[in-house]
């Protein structure tokens, strides 16, 4: 059974939108934290907006160091009822009921489904208790506005699995949901 992992860059006030504000904090420690997600997991699950951004950026990167080999080669599922086709290598569009589609994917064999960004998709997955783990990079900035990871009306009980403090002031947090898939 697949485990569903959400990975996000997040400000102190919970904003995950347009994370260009993270770039000045990037260092080898953060790169290593992110690399853990790209070596142990075999399937990406993305919302349309994140997919389109990734598909515009990653094909030009072909080296292993930048993550290009991984992102261009890994199986990618994009949840969308509006995207006509997914042309980026190894991409499949999932149409219809997102919750039903993700439940089906989770029940198949394999390692993990990893969701990068994809705020609307993540909100839907959270609402239906489908997220097993959150890998958060918490940045020492307050943005004041923007799309937030945790919105009102979607409760969650999480268990802290790991906390890493990086020299840049960023904190890496890994939480399991109380219902986490074994």
C-alpha positions as CSV (number, residue, x, y, z in Angstrom):
1,X,0.0,0.0,0.0
2,X,1.2,3.5,-0.9
3,X,1.8,6.0,1.9
4,X,0.7,9.5,0.9
5,X,3.3,12.2,1.8
6,X,2.7,15.9,1.5
7,X,5.9,18.1,1.2
8,X,5.7,21.8,1.5
9,X,7.7,25.0,1.9
10,X,5.9,27.0,4.6
11,X,6.2,30.4,6.2
12,X,5.7,30.8,9.9
13,X,2.1,32.0,9.3
14,X,1.4,28.9,7.2
15,X,1.7,30.3,3.7
16,X,2.7,27.8,1.0
17,X,1.9,29.8,-2.1
18,X,4.6,30.9,-4.6
19,X,7.6,29.9,-2.5
20,X,10.2,32.0,-4.3
21,X,10.7,33.6,-0.8
22,X,12.5,30.3,0.2
23,X,15.5,30.7,-2.2
24,X,17.7,32.9,0.0
25,X,17.6,30.2,2.7
26,X,18.6,27.3,0.4
27,X,21.7,25.4,1.5
28,X,23.1,21.8,1.5
29,X,21.1,20.9,4.6
30,X,17.8,21.7,3.0
31,X,18.9,20.1,-0.3
32,X,19.6,16.9,1.7
33,X,16.2,17.0,3.4
34,X,14.5,17.4,0.0
35,X,16.7,14.7,-1.6
36,X,15.3,12.2,0.9
37,X,11.9,12.7,-0.8
38,X,13.3,12.1,-4.2
39,X,15.2,8.8,-3.6
40,X,12.8,6.9,-1.3
41,X,9.6,7.6,-3.2
42,X,8.5,6.3,-6.5
43,X,5.4,8.3,-7.6
44,X,4.5,12.0,-7.7
45,X,0.9,13.2,-7.3
46,X,0.4,16.8,-8.3
47,X,-2.4,19.2,-8.8
48,X,-2.8,20.9,-12.2
49,X,-1.2,24.2,-11.3
50,X,1.9,22.6,-9.7
51,X,2.2,20.1,-12.5
52,X,2.2,22.9,-15.1
53,X,4.9,24.8,-13.2
54,X,7.0,21.6,-12.8
55,X,6.5,20.6,-16.5
56,X,7.7,24.1,-17.6
57,X,10.8,24.0,-15.4
58,X,12.1,20.4,-15.0
59,X,12.5,19.1,-18.6
60,X,15.4,21.6,-19.2
61,X,17.2,20.2,-16.2
62,X,18.8,16.9,-17.2
63,X,21.5,16.3,-14.5
64,X,21.1,14.3,-11.3
65,X,22.5,17.0,-9.0
66,X,19.6,19.4,-9.7
67,X,17.0,16.7,-9.4
68,X,16.3,16.7,-13.1
69,X,17.0,13.0,-13.6
70,X,14.6,12.1,-10.9
71,X,11.8,14.6,-11.7
72,X,11.9,13.8,-15.4
73,X,12.0,10.1,-14.9
74,X,9.6,9.4,-12.1
75,X,5.9,8.5,-12.7
76,X,3.7,11.5,-12.3
77,X,0.0,11.6,-11.7
78,X,-1.8,15.0,-12.2
79,X,-5.2,15.4,-10.8
80,X,-7.2,17.5,-13.1
81,X,-10.6,17.7,-14.9
82,X,-9.4,20.5,-17.1
83,X,-6.0,19.5,-18.4
84,X,-6.4,18.0,-21.9
85,X,-3.2,16.0,-21.8
86,X,0.0,15.6,-19.9
87,X,3.0,15.8,-22.2
88,X,5.8,15.7,-19.6
89,X,7.6,12.4,-19.6
90,X,5.9,9.6,-17.5
91,X,2.8,11.8,-16.7
92,X,-0.8,10.6,-16.5
93,X,-3.9,12.7,-16.0
94,X,-6.3,11.5,-13.4
95,X,-9.8,12.6,-14.2
96,X,-13.0,12.4,-12.2
97,X,-13.4,12.1,-8.4
98,X,-9.9,13.0,-7.0
99,X,-10.7,11.3,-3.7
100,X,-11.7,8.0,-5.4
101,X,-8.6,8.2,-7.7
102,X,-6.2,8.7,-4.9
103,X,-7.7,6.0,-2.8
104,X,-7.3,3.6,-5.7
105,X,-3.6,4.7,-6.1
106,X,-2.9,4.3,-2.4
107,X,-4.2,0.7,-2.5
108,X,-1.8,-0.3,-5.3
109,X,1.6,-1.7,-4.5
110,X,4.7,0.5,-4.5
111,X,6.5,2.8,-2.2
112,X,5.0,6.3,-1.6
113,X,2.9,8.9,-3.3
114,X,4.5,12.3,-2.8
115,X,2.5,15.6,-3.2
116,X,4.6,18.7,-3.8
117,X,2.8,22.0,-3.4
118,X,-0.7,21.5,-4.9
119,X,-2.6,23.4,-2.3
120,X,-6.1,22.7,-3.5
121,X,-5.4,19.0,-4.0
122,X,-3.8,18.8,-0.5
123,X,-6.8,20.4,1.1
124,X,-9.0,17.8,-0.5
125,X,-6.8,15.0,0.6
126,X,-6.7,16.4,4.2
127,X,-10.4,16.7,4.3
128,X,-10.8,13.0,3.4
129,X,-8.1,11.9,5.8
130,X,-5.8,10.6,3.0
131,X,-2.5,12.2,4.1
132,X,-0.2,9.9,6.0
133,X,2.8,12.2,6.5
134,X,3.7,15.9,6.3
135,X,7.3,16.9,5.5
136,X,7.4,20.6,6.1
137,X,10.2,23.1,5.7
138,X,9.3,26.0,8.0
139,X,10.9,29.3,7.0
140,X,11.6,32.2,9.4
141,X,9.4,34.6,7.5
142,X,5.8,35.9,8.0
143,X,4.2,36.7,4.7
144,X,0.8,38.0,6.0
145,X,-1.2,36.6,3.1
146,X,-1.4,33.8,0.6
147,X,-2.6,30.2,0.3
148,X,-2.2,28.4,3.6
149,X,-1.6,24.7,4.2
150,X,-3.9,24.4,7.2
151,X,-7.2,26.1,6.7
152,X,-10.1,26.3,9.1
153,X,-12.5,23.4,9.1
154,X,-10.1,20.6,8.5
155,X,-8.9,19.2,11.8
156,X,-5.8,16.9,12.0
157,X,-4.0,15.2,14.8
158,X,-0.3,14.8,14.0
159,X,2.6,13.1,15.7
160,X,6.0,14.7,15.4
161,X,8.5,12.1,14.0
162,X,11.5,14.3,13.5
163,X,12.6,17.9,13.8
164,X,15.8,19.3,12.3
165,X,17.0,22.9,12.7
166,X,19.2,24.1,9.8
167,X,21.9,26.7,10.0
168,X,19.8,29.0,7.8
169,X,17.1,29.2,10.4
170,X,14.8,26.9,8.5
171,X,13.3,24.0,10.5
172,X,12.5,20.6,8.9
173,X,9.5,19.0,10.5
174,X,8.2,15.5,9.8
175,X,4.7,14.6,11.1
176,X,2.7,11.5,10.8
177,X,-1.1,11.6,10.8
178,X,-2.7,9.7,13.6
179,X,-4.2,7.3,11.0
180,X,-0.9,6.9,9.1
181,X,-0.7,3.9,6.7
182,X,1.7,1.4,8.3
